Amino acid sequence: MIARTQQLLWWGWGHVWRIIGDPHAPPRPHLDHAADSWGWAAPISLLSTLGLAVVVLSYEHGRHSLATASPLHWVGLLLIVMPIALRLLMPATPRRERLWLAVLLGLLCYLVKVLYSPLDFRFSDELQHWRSTSDLLQYQRLFTYNHILPVSPLYPGLQATTVPLIHMTGLPIFPAGVIALGVARLVFVLALFHFAELAAKSPFVGGIAVLVYATNPHFLFFHSMFLYQSMAVPLMLVSLYALARWEQSTPAERPGLRAVTIFAMMGVVMTHHITSYGMAAVLLLWFGANFYVRWRNHARPPVVSWLVMLLVILILTWMVYVATVTVGYLAPQLGGALLDLTNLIAGEAKAEETFRPPSGPVFERVFSLLMVATTLGYVSVAAPVIWLRQQHNALALAMGIGALGYFLSIVLRFSSSGAEMTGRLWTFVYVFQAVALGILLREAWLAGVRRWLLRLGGPLLFVLLFIASITAGWPPYWGRLPGPYLVSASERSVTPEGIAAGQWAAQLGRGKRWATDFTHYMMVGAYGAQDPIFNASAVLLTPTMGDAERDFVRWADLDFILIDERLSTDLPQRGYFFDGDDPDIFRYTEPLERDLLTKYQRTPGVSRIYDSGNLVIYTVRAWSNNDAP
């Protein structure tokens, strides 16, 4: 069966190579054998750094609502990426230059996110982990409960890295977090480059792998945020790289590489749950490919096998003894996605009931769809090419097969939680894709594919993928640039007024119970060290405060209500005003009624204690204490 499959693949791809190959081409460039020099590193670095300056200028124009902001933003981003991409795609680029340009690309992309908000964290995920870090500083102990993200303190790798830096330098949480994640980004790029280089035995593939991963829609912003995945993924790549080195090392090198592999693996398990599961999947696939290659060659069992078992044991041990709530945190999302897909397959649901298509300008939606089609295309080519031409390279085979996981990510997109599930899966699938596409391009150069096709098609491919990574990634089009306040728009709703209200709340004492909208849920939870409730629509969306609302206040032991009166000025950009049980989520057609937001002023027993113009804080302690009239 295997032999017949290989025969069919050879027949099909033989026709492809005859069409795109050039039988009269001059000798191919000597891949991976160029003199090890800096090459064009200096002028390319200057051009890409100039691109970062243009991005910063676009941010300033965005803050002043100038029409030039968006064009400048796109020009700056392309100026960062394109000079580096063009040079990395050249087959004769020296290894030293490749490595430097890969590092430069990773760090410049990181700075694009940092300079979006250079004075404070504004993304909701960052504020959740801010709270865990603040609690660790305050209480000097791990695993303190975090009401705005209970699972965060149970995976303390990010906090445990940032807090010692704070103690050593005296820096606040924000700059210490920026430095810690900057180092993590550097480690990630270096580990990915060397891992891909080992997988294909080619620095050309190492550079292309970093370039491809930069087209992951979550790379530019989400993987640069102050959250546990941004720390865990670099640790995963360090462990994978050390393991790849271990398999190819001399006996004298193995003890050190073994220690690095295991300690990095332990760091992943203690830093982020999803990354540890993703790493287990990578190792299982690697083990399968390794077993297949060594079975064909009658060699000893692969090193990967016992590491898979060790990782599973570490994950289960941490989950059982430390992070039991992880099951309850993840199970509803996974179970809901599987149920949606089962109903779709069985014909009991329609795709439009669970699938939310991308929003935004038409050209952005077109680019997002082109990215999906293009990626499915090159993955479909890369996997069989690697299977045919890398039969004795287990790691390369694993990367080619794993790249097919992109098909699974697209299927998951049709579930109700599809966007989040797909994003989580892309973190790992893009590692496979990065190496697989690098190997495919290297094989194309070596196989005599027409030179003009590679020189033109390679840059066009990466321009498309990079633009689409912006249009399909976070932030959405309405939050891509900093600017004036928008209603329920995540980071665009975070203002100095909101931060000041959160900091003022800290004076009331830690751990008070609050009800508020989604944005200020994070403000009072992080900056105020308060414990807001998640499902507060029972008192926020009712037209009056009656007996049912009084019972809810007492049941939730509610202390304060924070109201943003600007919610009556526009529709919510996120699709909802209040997270959790918002009954009209994604169905709002008009802003909230102002009377709905000001009803507390007419409610006996409710007192206004803070008013900044847009934000009003009321105390409902009298109701909680059964003293309300």
N, C-alpha and C positions, 0 to 999 in steps of 0.2 A: 504493500500500500504506500509506504513512504517512498519507495523507489519510483512508483508510478506517478506520485504527486510531483516529485522532483523532475521527472521527465516532462510532464505537462508544463511546469513552471519554466523550465529551460526553453521549451518550444515557444511559449508566449513571450518571454522576455528577450529571447533571441531576435524576434521580429522587432521589438521595441528598440533594441540596441542598433539594429541595422538601419532603422529610420533616423534615429538621432545621432548615430555615430558618424564619424568622418573618416572614410577609408584612406584618404590622402593627407591626413593631418600630420604636421611636423611632430617630432618627439614631444611627449608630454613634459611639463615642468617637473622637476625633481621634488616631489612632495616630501616634506619633513627632513630634507637634507640641505637646506639653505644655510649659509654661514650664520652663526649665532650672533647677531648684532642688533642694535636698536632700530635700524632701518628708518622708517618714516614716523617713528613714535612722537618726536617733538612737534612737528607741524600738525599732526592729527590731534594730539592732545590739546594744542592751542585752539584748533577749530571746535572741538567738542566742548571745551571749557567755555568758549564764546557762546555756544548753544545754551549752556546753563545760564549764562548772563542774560540771554534773550528770554529764557523762561522766567527768570526773576523779574525782568521788566514787564512781562505779560501779567505776572501776579500783581504788580503795582497798578497796572492799568485796570485789572479786574476789580481791585479794591475801590477804584474811582469810577467803575461802570463805563469805561471807555470802549468803543466799538473795536478798537485795535487789539484788545486783549486776546481774543481767541486766535486771530491770525498769527500774532506774535508767539503764542503758546505752541502752535503747531510747527512754526518755523524753528523755534528753539529746540523742541524735542527731536525733530528730524536732523537738525544740525549736530545734536549730541550723538545720535545713533549712526547716521549714514557714513560719515568718514571712517568710523571704526568698523562698520559692517563691510564697507568696500575693501578695506585693507585685510580684514580677517578672511574674506572670501578668496583672496589671491593665494594661489598655491605655493608661491615661493617666498611668502612672508617669513622672516626668521622667527624661531620659537620664542626668543626673549621678547621680541616686539609683540608677538601674539599674547603672551602672558600679561604684559603691561597693559595692552589695549583691553583685554578682558577685565582686568582689575579696574581700569579707568571707567569702563562702561558700567560696571556694577556700582561703583561709588558715586558716579555722576547721577545715575538713576535714583540712588538713595537720597542724594541731596535735593533732587527734584521734589521729593515728598517733604523733606525736612524744611525746606525754604517755603513751602506752602503755608506753614504756620511756624515761624522760627522762634516764637516766644513761649508757646504752650501747646499741649496736646488738645486736639479738637475732635478727633474721631472717637465715636462712642466706644469702640473696642479698646482703644487706648485708655480711656477714662476708667473702664472697668478694671484694668490691670494697674492703673494708677492707685486705685483704692487698695488693692492687695499689697502693693509696695508701701503705701502709707501706713497700713495696719502693721506690717512687719517692722517698720521704723518705730511706730508708736509702742507696740506691745513687746517687741524683741522676742517674738516666738513665731514659729511656722503654723500654718493651717488655721489661722484666724478666720472665722466665717465672714464671707463677703456677700452682702445681700444683693448687690447688683450683678454679680456673676459668681455663684457659689462654688463652681468647679475651679475657678482661677487659683485660689490659694492652695488647692490640693496638688497642683503641679507648679512648684515654686522655683523652677529653674531660672526664670526671668528675674524674679524678685531677688533671689539669692545671688544673682550676678550683679544686679544694680545696687543693692543696699551696701555691700562692702565698698563699692566705688564711692558711694555717697559718704561713708564713714572716713575713707582715706583722703578724700579731696574736699569735703565740706560742701559739695555741690548740691543744689536742689534736685528733686526727682527728674525734672524735665531734661536738663543738660546731661545728667548722669545716664539717663535712658538713651538719649541720642548717641552718646559716646559708646555705650555698651552695644547698641544695635549696629552702629557703624563698624565696630570690630567684627560683629557677627556677620555683616554683609561681606566684609573682606574675606573672612574665613570661608564663607559659602562659595564665593567666586573662585578662590584658590582651590578649594576641595573639588568643586565641579569640574574645573579645568583639568586637574590632574587625574581625577576619576575617569573622565571621558578619554583622556590621553592614554591611560592604561588600558581601557576597554578596547580601544582600536589600535593601540600602539602607534599613535599619531598625534603630534601637537596641533596639526590642522584640525582634527576632530575636536580637540580640547577647546580651541577658540570658537569653533562653530557651535559647540554645545552651550557655551555661555551666551552667545548671540541668540540662539534659539530660545533659551530659557528666558531671556529678556523680553520675548514676545508673549510670555505668559500674561494674560490679562491681570493677574494679581501681583505681578512682580514689582511694578513701578510704585504702587502705593501700599497695597495691603500687606505685602511681605516686608515693607519698610516701617510698618507701624509698631508701636510699643505694645506688643502682645506675644504670648508664649510661643506661637508658631514661628515667629521671626527668629527666635532663639533656637528652637528645636530643629528646624530644617537644616541649618548649618551643621549642627551636631550630627544629624543623620548622614550628611554628605561626608563629614570627617570619618565617621565609622565605616562607611562604604568604601571610601578611598583607602583607609588603612587595611581593610580586609582584602581589597584588590592587591595592594602591595604585599600583604602577608602571603597570598597564594603564589606570588612570583618572587619571593625573597629568598635570601640565603639563611641557613640555620642561625647565624649570628644575629640577624636582624629580627627574627621572629618574636622573641620575648617582648621587645619594645612595641612592635606593631600589634601584638596580641593585647597588650595592656591598653594601648590607645583605642583599639577597636571596642574592647569591653567597656572601658570607662565612658567613651562617647556614647555607646549604646545605653548605658545606665543613665547618662545625662538626658538622652531623648525620652526615656520612660518617665523620668521625674519632671520633665518640662512640658510635654504636651501629649495628650492622649491620642489624638488623630494621627499625629506624626509617628508615634510608636506603632500604631496599627499599619500605617502606610509602609513603614520600614519593614515590618514583618512580611507584608505582601511582596516587597522588593526581594527580600532574602529568600522567600519561598520560590519565587520565580527563578531567581539565580540558582538556587539549589536544584530545581528541576532541570534547568539547562545544563548545569554542571554534571548532574547525574547522567544525563543523556550522553554528553560528550565522553565522559569517563567510562560509561558502560560500553560505548562503541569501541573504545581503545583498551578496554579491560584494565583500567587503572584503579588506584585505591579510591575509597569514598572521598568526596569533596570536603574541604574544611568548613564550608558553609553549613553543613547539615547540623552540627551540634550547636552552632551559633543561632540557628533558627529556634531550636528547642530552648536555648538559654534566654532568648528574647521573649518568647512566649511565657516562660516561667516568670521573668521579671515583670512583664505586663500584668499577668494574673495576680502576682503577689502584691504589686502596688495597688491594683484595683480592689482587692479583697481587704487589705489591711489599712489603706490610706484613702483611696478615692472611690468608695462604693457608690457615691451619688452619680458617678460618670454614666452608669447604666441608665439611670432615670433621665439623665440629661440628653443622651444620644438616642436612646431607644425610640422615643416618639418620632424623631425626624426620620430615622432609618425605616421604622415600621410604617410610617405614613407614606414614604416614598414607594416602598415595596407594594403596599396596598393599592396606591394609585396606579402603579404600572400593571398590577394584576387585573384591576378593574378595566383598564384600557385594553389589555390583551383579550379579556373575556367579553368585551363589548358592553360592559355595564356602565361605562363612563365615556365621555367624549373628551378629546384632547383639549378643546377650548375651555373645559371646566377646570383643568389642572395646570395647563401650560400658559404662562404669562410671557408673551413675546417681548423682545427688547423695545424700550421706548426711546424717544429722542428724534432728532432730525432724520429725514429719510436717508441721506447719504451715510450717516453713521450706522443705521440699521443694515444698509446694503453692505458696508464694509464688514460688519459683524458676521453676516451670513457668508460673505466671501471667505472670511477667515475659517469658518467651519468647513466649507467645501474644500478649500485649499489644503487644510490640515488633514482632512479625511483622505484627500488624494495622495499627498506625499507619504502619509503613514501606510496607505495601501501599497505603495511602491517600495518603501523602505523595508518593510517586514519581509517580503519574499526575497528581495535582493540580499539582505543580510543572511537569511536562511540558506540561500544558494552559495554565497561566497565566503561565509564565515563559519563553516561547519565545525571547525576545530576550536572556535573561540566561544566558550560558554557564556562569558559576560556579554559579548556582543549579541549572541543569540537571545539572551534574557532581555536586553534592551529593545531588540526588534520586536519580540513578542509583546513586551510590556507596552510598547507604543500603541498597540491595538486597543489598549484600554480607553483610548479617546472615543471609540465607538460607544463604549459603556457610558461614558460621561454624557454623551449626547442623548442617549436613551433616558438617563436619569433626569435630564432637563424637562421631560414631559410630566414629572410629578409636581405636586403642589409646593414642595420644598426643593424643587429641582435646581434653581439658581444657586442656592447655598451648597447643595450636595455636589453639583458639578464643580464649583469652585474649590471645594475641599479635595476632590479627586484630581483636579488639574495640578495641584501642588506636586504630586508624585508622578502623574502621567507625563508631565513635561520633562522630568528627568530622563525618562525613557526616550521621549521624542527628541530631546536635545542630542543625545548620543546617536540615536538612530539616523536622524537627518544628517549629522556630521559624517557618519560612515557612508551614507548614500552619496553625498557630494564627493567624498574622497574616491569612492568606487567609480563615480562618473568621470572624474578627472583621469583616473588610471585606466579606464576602459576605452578611452578614445572618443568620448562624447564631444560633439562639435564645440570648439572653444568659444565661438561667439554666443552659442546658446547658454553656456555656463556663465560667461561674463555678463550677459544681459539678464538672463533669467534669475540668477542668484540674487542680485540686488533688488530686482523687482519683487521677488518673493518676499524678501525681508521687509521691504517698504510696506507691502500689503499687510503682512503679519503684524508689524509693529503698530501701524495706524489702527488696525482692527483691535489690537490689544488695549488701546486707549479707549476706543468706542465701546468695547464689550466689557471693560473693567470698571473698577471703582476708583474715583468717584464717578457718578453719572454725569451727563452733560451739564446739568444745572449746578453741580458742585465742583466741577473740574478746576475752576479758578476761584480764589477767594474773592469775596465781594460783600455787598450789603446783605442784611438779614433776609432769609427766606423762611417761609412757614414750614415747619416739620421737614427740614432739609438736612438733618444730621449736622455735619461740620459747618454748613452755611447758616445754621440756626444758633451756633455757639458764638456769643458776642461778649464783649467786656462787661456788659450789664448782667448777663447770665452768670459769668464767672464770679463777679462781685457778689451776686445773690448767693451763690454756692458758698463762697468764703464767709459771708455774713452768717450763713446757717451754722457754720462750725462753732460760732460763739454760743449757740444754744445747747452745746454738749453733744457728744457723739451718740449715734445709735437711735435718734428719734425717728418716728414713723411719719412718712410723708406720702401725699398723693399729688401727682403732677403729670405734665405731658412727657412724651418720650425724651425730648432733648434735655429738659431740666431734671428728669429722673437721673440722668447721668451727672448733671452739674452738682446737685445736692448730695448724690451718692459718693462722688469722687472728691470734689473740692470741699464739701461740707461734712464728709465722713458720716453721713446720715444713712438710714435704712429705709429707702422708699419702697412702697408696695408696688407690685407689678400690675395687678388687675384692678385698676382704680376707676373704671368707667362707671361703677355703681354710684359714685358721688360726683363725677366730673361731667357726665353726659345727661344727667337728669335735669329737667327744667326747674325743679324746686327741691328743697331739702326737707323731706318729711320723715315719717316714722321709719320707712325702709332704709333711708339714708342714715338715720340716727343709729339704727341697728348695725348697719355696716361699719360705721365709724367705731362703734364699741367693739364689734367683733375683730376689726383690724387693729384695734388699739391705736387709732390714728391720732397724731399730734398736730400736724400742719398740712395745709393745702397751698400749693404754689400755682398761681394762674398767670399764664402769659396771654394778655389781652390781645396780642397781635394775631392770635389764632382765628380771630373773626375777620381778618383782612384778606385772606387768600386761601386757596385749596392747599392741602398738604402735599409737598413734593414727594414724600415717601409713600403716599397712598393712605396714611392714617395719622391721626393726631396723638392717640394714646395706644401704646403697645399692649399686648396681652389679649384681653377680651373685647377690644374695640368692635362693636357690632357691625359697623359700616366699613370695615377695613377694605381698601381698594375700591370702594363704591361711592366715595364722596363726590358730589356734583356741585356743592356750594360750601362756602366757609361756615364755621360755627356761628350761631346767633350770639350777638354780644350779650343779650340778657342771660344766656346760658353761662357765660363766664363771670358775670357780675352778680349772680343770685346770692352769693355769700354775703354781700353788703346788706341784704335785706333779711338775713336769717338770724333770729335771736340766738344768742349764745355763741356766735361766731364773731371773732374780732380780727380786724386788720392790724397787723403788727409791722408790716414792711411794705413800702410802696416806692418803686424807682421810676414810675411813669408807665412802663410796659409790664413790669412784673410786680405782682401783688402777692403777699404771703398772709394767710389767715391762720389763726390758731383755732382748733376745734377740741382743745383739751377739755373744755367744759362738757362737751358731748361724750367724750371718752370716759369721763369720770361720773357720768350719769347726772350731771348738774345742769344740763341744757333745759331751758324752759319748754 
